[in-house]
């Protein structure tokens, strides 16, 4: 069986935006670097992995999630360029033009859809590839789920399974939310436990097995409620609602037309070449 490919759209869009020149423009001189870079990445991943279909998941930036509501500092201070935000609004439409599924919904982050999709594919007896640069997703690694982590721009990919999680963090994948709660996560503004870094966090989990067991043993009593909250924030929501994920081949012609309509002639030309290759 071919794998399901699940992509963190925001993660790869940000990488594409910062990797390509801001001089890339579409019709009416509107910004286009993230659109072009994301499309190129999508094509490369499809060709490299030959999945049965693709699901691309997105954050809903305009609506807070329970994480934001339960912890005011969560992801505070993040600011996105207006030109990136403009392209983020268009990217789900670009993905749909390829004939691929899009997951986006108020109250959920892209990571939540990754978790739900990985679970669904495992339940049907398949394998899932989860493409993201967010290490929170390491908690999904298993015998049926492999994380594809970009290591240089979007051109080089590391494959992360349970052995790689153990090598990098010193914990099992299912312990990653506890590890994040103890160590903290600067990118999400989670402070972690006072005086605890990654090595100590791993040692605590090796000794107690879980954050809850460590708290039950009397560790971090003054911080117990805060650490439980941090763990809840780090834990992905596996109940996020998913669209149908039926097998699909890329609609190269549909994607080429969308690129052409946006005035992205070079991208349209590359996609049209794939139309010719698929019919020759």
MOFEN-V668266 format. One record per backbone hydrogen bond with DSSP energy under -0.5 kcal/mol. CO is the residue of the C=O (numbers start at 0). NH is the residue of the N-H. Records with the same first field share a line. If there is no record, write none. Layout:
# MOFEN-V668266
CO=NH + NH
This chain:
# MOFEN-V668266
2=51 + 52
3=5 + 128
4=54
5=130
6=8 + 56
7=11
8=12
9=13
10=14
11=15
12=16
13=17
14=18
15=19
20=23
23=31 + 32
25=28
26=29
29=25
31=35
32=36
33=37
34=38
35=39
36=40
37=41
38=42
39=43
40=44
41=45
42=46
43=47
44=48
45=49
51=247
52=4
53=100
54=6 + 56
55=102
56=8 + 9
58=60
59=62
64=68
65=69
66=70
70=73
72=75
74=77
80=84
81=85
82=86
83=87
84=88
85=89
86=89 + 90
87=91
89=92 + 93
90=94
91=95
92=96
93=97
94=97 + 99
95=98
97=250
100=55
101=103
102=57
104=107
106=65
107=59
108=111 + 112
109=113
110=114
111=115
112=116
113=117
114=118
115=119
116=120
117=121
118=122
119=123
120=125
121=124
126=3
127=129 + 145
128=5 + 130
129=131 + 147
130=7
132=134
133=136
134=137
135=138
136=139
137=140
143=127
144=141
145=129
146=148 + 159
147=131 + 149
148=157
151=154 + 155
155=150 + 151
157=148 + 159
158=160
159=146
160=164
161=165
162=166
163=167
164=168 + 169 + 170
165=169
171=174
172=175
174=178
175=179
176=180
177=181
178=182
179=183
181=192
184=187 + 188 + 189
185=188
187=74
188=190
189=184
192=195
194=196
196=200
197=201
198=202
199=203
200=204
201=205
202=206
203=207
204=208
209=213
210=214
211=215
212=216
213=218
214=217
217=220
219=222 + 223
220=223
222=226
223=227
224=228
225=229
226=230
227=231
228=232
229=233
230=234
235=237
236=239
249=251
250=254
251=255
252=256
253=257
254=258
255=259
256=260
257=261
258=263
259=262
261=26
262=264
263=267
264=268
265=269
266=270
267=271
268=272
269=273
270=274
271=275
272=276
273=277
274=278
275=279
